[in-house]
Each structure stands twice: as structure tokens, then as C-alpha cells.
Amino acid sequence: MRRWAEFVLRHRKAVVAFWGIVLIAGALLAGHTTNRLTIDFSLPGQPGTVTAHKIESTFGSGGNTSPYLVTVTMPPGQTITGHEAQVAGVFTAIGGAVPGLRVIDEANTGDKAFRTKDDRTAYALVFYRFNPSPKQHLLTDPVRMVGQHAAPPGATIGVTGHDVLASGGKGTGGPGVLGETFLGAAGALAVLAFVFASFLALLPLVVAAVSILATFVMLLPITYATNVSFIVQYLVALIGLGVAIDYSLLFVTRWREERDRGRDNHEAVVVAMERAGHAVVFSGVTVAIGLLALVVLPVPFMRSMGYGGALIPLASVTTTLTLTPAILGGIGPRVDWPKIRHENRASRAWSRWTAGVVRHRWIAAITALAALFALIGVFFGIKIGLASSASLAKSGPAYETLKTLERGGVPTGALTPMEVLVSTGQAPSTAARLAKVGGVSGAVIASGPAGNRGGQSIVVVIPDSETVNSKSVDVVKRVKSVADGLPGVVGVAGIGAAQIDFLNAVYGNFPLMLTIIALLTYVLLARAFRSLLLPLKAVLLNLVSLAATLGVMVIFWQNGHGSNAIFGIAATGAITFWIPLMVFAFLFGLSMDYEVFILSRIREEHDAGRSTNGAVIEGIGRTGRLVTSAALILFLAFAALASGPGTDLKTLATGLGIGILLDATIVRMLLVPSLVSLFGPWNWILPRWAARPLRVQPSYPHPEQDVPEPKATAAD
């Protein structure tokens, strides 16, 4: 690392010029990159996805989308009876005027279940073709416009559905990626101003801006090689902001410490590279490992978030270890003005806190573990799926339309019907048999091209309740089980079938993903800490912290104890199927950052001759403010992400934000120091047989002796 620092300092003008070019290129290409991102949650090779693609290719729509529910409500004093032809004309007009729609209603099925009990409202299932563009717009406005034009005098047209409720009836919302990034940056600047108390607070933001735009540049060629999920743009902007600032914060803080110890600027940069640069590299690799592990999952959109997300630590580490020292080596001392805060001594507050934890280590460890395992107990009640319709909207036209249907006796399962693809000759018998499955409200076949094409037909199966989570898809499993034994059945598609496929394909491979992450991280940290015990503790604590975070998400979102008060969103009843994996992949690496920051400094202090307790007190005294500030910056970035559109992004953002705070407080500032103190000399053992393949020096503990609490006097 010393040679790298010397190289950067010798060529600092060229380094700054290079990143200036990258900054300009990123500003020009970022928009083009985001335009190439897609929305695609398909699962290639899975039964539901295969059937959905066959339905879409044969019938032109449906298969992998939940339908719109379009209603015609007659004015007071009038009923659907006597106006059947006019109502049918409305739905026919909608199917003919808006391209790519397939309409299932009473007229083409002969089933009066498509009207409410009071006979005032009729509805149709309107299936549409999936649009993979993140800039897609819902078809609610054209559907409503055509329907209202064709409606009987005085009748009203309503449009609802799972996607309509989720969007509030609109296409998009929130401040957008750029606005969210500025929100996160403003919060980060406030924290950095407190940490540095000088104009140096602007440096990590500059590094972060370059890092984010560099990531978008690197992401562009990947979008030409494969589809990349639209979610990646939010991760690059907001998580990229937090990670790049955290790494630069660590580097700059160590540079200030070396300057305050009397080193000249050149040597301070070199030593910061040797010490903090080493921690930044290992931290970046651990984040990348967690994300690249997503590549083993047989799901394209998860894979794209894996290799797209892995660019974030790559860009952050590269900019931190090149642009940061280049700027510090040139104008660092001039920018560090007015220098109110100094780094020549450990924080008095953090040293006292850690000394108290060390003195009462058994109490601290037991208290922290009790709190974490209580949350883990809640985690075991998690439901994987989609947000329930009750949580998606509490007002608006889509909400009122759904309530009209519910009051009229229409089952909420109409929001998530199953589509069974079957040969036309076997369709009537298949529908009759599936209608008898427990939990099924009805099964219908539309006449004409809406339900029959090319010798194949679609049996639309409507469950009693919406199938939106791992607990409510039992009816789908029963339908699939019965359908598999019927002649002529090709397969079952729909939202429920897709969830079953996802649970089998993704969570069935989760043990493999977990094993890969744990083993690679253990080996990496064993080399970084020169210890067998410390990396094992780090991996286990990360898993405990992640499980506890998911427990908080269950309380906050699934059970609604927080989501309603903060976001005005009712209990979702489930955590969206892809979010737990993303929370795991990102938090495993991000929280490991803090472990690396803390233990690297503790290891450094122990190697300098301190006892285990003394190293813990001094190490956290040096890194406590750094870690909490870094965690706060990331939390603010996630808070900005939570201001974006859609419940799913809010759920992901709050999960990451809560996880970071939980990890940086209970785990890193309470559990880590207490456990390291309890393990004592065992922390520092790396036998020769283990050190040889890691290509590091073996490690053995030196004689322990009590070290009194440091009497630091520097202001925190």
C-alpha cells in the first residue's frame, strides 16, 4: 500500500484529471444507462414462467401480470339486469380500443359472478401485456376514457387492480433518483460538517459524486450484455453515496490523525493508505462478496442486482484509494480549515463507554444477545410474498372501486386469478374440476379469442382470497396439484404461481448462497485479522444482526407497527419476495465494513503491545465516532431512498436503514467489545498451519496485563 500511495502522490495531477474525465463522462452517460434498465421478475425454466410465456405468445397478454378490474356501476335506481348488452358493449369497446388487452367478463363467460350482489355493478378482468420499461405508464387513463365514452347514461367506470392500487392510480411518484441523491447528500454533509468541523467535509462528497457517476459508466456496457433491473439505479445512487462517503471518511480521518501526530502531509497520506487503505480494501471486498453471491441464484433480475451492485464497492474503493490521496496530497492542509476538531487522541466519550462495556462484559453481552434473539424470534413469523391490497391504498378511485366490489360480494381473489393453459377439448372438464378445489371461488372459460386460440384455452381460476404471500398461496398449490393430474393441462400461471416458483428457485438455493458468502468472508477476514476466532465471530454476529433486522421489518411492515405512522401505509401482511435477499446481500457486506473498521484498529493497537482490553478501549475510542457517523450517513441515504415511489422501495430502504443502525449500535458498540474482551488471548491465535495458505505471518497472543482506562482529554 505504501508503494501505491507514493505512485498516486507522484502522479496526483494525472489522477485528478482522469477522474475529472470520468465525472464528465458519467454525467453525460448516466441518463442513457438508466434508460436501458428493465423491470423483469421472471424466473426462466420455472413452471409458472414457462406457462406465462406460452400464454403471452399465444394470447398476446396475461400470464405474468395481475389483471385490471374494470367496473361499470349503474346509477341509483338502475341495475345491470336490463342493461346487459350496453355493459357488454363497454367491455368490448375497451378490449378493441386499447391494444394488447384481453377481456374476461360475463358476456363471454356466461357467468353472473361478474356482477355484484346488488346487481348495480358489473366487472371484467382485463389482462394486459407486460411492459419491461421502468418508464411504463399504467393503462388506467385510456381504459377509463374508452369505458366512460361507451357507458350507459349515468353509469360510472372504475379501474382497480394490484398494480393500480400499488401506484395510487398514477405511474410514478417521489422525488426521483436525482432528487433522492441530493437529499441523501444534504444529510451526509451535515454529518461530515460535525465530524470534521472544516471545509474538509466537502471532500468525501466530491469522491462520492465521482464514484457514483463512474459506477453508471461501468454499468452501461453490462446493460448491452444482459437485462439489468431498474432497482440497480437506486442502489448505485444511494448506497453508492453512503459507501463512498464512508470509505473516504475513514481515509481522511486517519490522515488527520497522522497530521495531528506531527507527520508532514506526504507521510500522513502514505500512512493513511497503509492503515486505512488496507481496511477500505477488505471492506470493499466483503461488500462485493455479499452481492456477487446473488449470481448463483437462477433469477435474472437478482443476478443483475448482484453484478450491478458489486460495481458500487469497486468504484468506491478505487476512487477512495486514488482520488482521495491525490487531493489530500495537493490541497489537503489548505482545505482542512478552520480546524476546530483534532484527531491526536482517542475520543473521551467512546473510551469511557467502551471501558464500561469491558468492565461489565458479561452483562453487556447477555443484554445485547437477548435483544437480538427476541427480534430473531419475531423473524420466524415472516411471510414472503407481495403487499396485500389493504396496505396498497387507503383512498382514491382504485381504492373506492375495490371497496365497491368487496361490498358486492366479489372475492379479493379476483385481484390475483390463476390462468390454467389447457387444450381446448379438455377445457370444460378442467374448469369444472378446478372449481371444486378448496379455496376456489370459481373457474371460467371465455368464449372467442379472449379464451381460445390455436387449439388452446385458458381457464381463469378465481380464489376466495388474494394469493399474495407464502401463507396464502396454499390454494394455488392445491390447484397446481389437481391440474397436473388432468389431461390436456399445460400449466398454471399467475401471481401466486410465480411466488411458488420464486420460493422454490431462490430460497431453495439460499443455503448455497449463504455458504459461499460465509466461507469467502471467513477466509478474507482471517487474512485481514490474522486470527481464527475473530472472523468466525464476525460472520456469526453478522448473521444474527441480519436475522434481527428482518425481525424488525416484520414488526414495522408486515404487522404495520410503524409503517402506518411514518408512511401512512397499513400492514402489508408480507415482505415482498425479493427484499429479504437484497437486505441480506447488502447488509452482510455493509455491516461487515464496521467490523473491519473496528477490529482492524483493535488489532493494530494489540500489535502495538496493548492487552486485549486496552486494545478494545483504544480501538473503539478511535473508531467509535467514525463508525456511528458512517452509519448515520448510510441511514440518511436510505431515508432518502425511502422517499421514492412504491411500497417495495420503502420497505427495502427502511430495512437497510434499520439494519445499519441496529448493527452499528447494539452489535458493534456493545456486543463486539464485550465478546472480544471475553475471548481474551484466544482472539489473536493464527497457527502456522493456517497462516501458510493465507500467506500471512502466524499470530500468537502476548502476555495479557490489565490496562487502566485511558485518560483521554480530547473533546468528542
Buried (B, 14 or more C-beta within 10 A) or exposed (E): BEEBBBEBBEBBEEBBEBBEEBBEBBEEBBEEBBEBBBBBBBBEEBBBBBBBBBBBEBBBBBBBBBBBBBBBBBEEEBBBEEBBEBBBBBBBBBBEBBEBBBBBBBBBBEBEBBBBEBBBBBBBBBBBBBBEEBEEEBBBEBBBBBBEEBBBEEBBBBBBBBBBBBBBBBEBEBBBBEEBBBBBBEBBBBBBBEBBBBBBBBBBBBBBBBBBBBBBBBBBEBBEEEBBBBBBBBBBBBBBBBBBBBBBBBBBBBBBBBBBEEBEBEBBBBBBBBBBBBBBBBBBBBBBBBBBBBBBBBBBBBBBBBBBBBBBBBBBBBBBBBBBBBBBBBEBBEBBEEBEBEBEBBBBBBBBBBBBBBEBBEEBBEBBBEBBBEBBEBBEEBBBBBBBBBBBBEEBBBBEBBEBBBEBEBBBBBBBBBBBBBBBEBBEBBBEBBBEBEBBBBBBBBEEEBBBBEEBBBBBBBBBBBBBBBEBBBBBBBBBEBBEEBEBBBBBBBBBBBBBBBBBBBBEBBEEBBEBBBEBBBBBBBBBBBBBBBBBBBBEBBBBBBBBBBBBBBBBBBBBEBBBEEBEBBBBBBBBBBBBBBBBBBBBBBBBBBBBBBBBBBBBBBEEEBBBBBBBBBBBBBBBBBBBBBBBBBBBBBBBBBBBBBBBBBBBBBBBBBBBBBBBBBBBBBBBBBBBBBBEBBBBBBEEEBBEEBEBEBBEBBEBEEBEBBEBEBEB
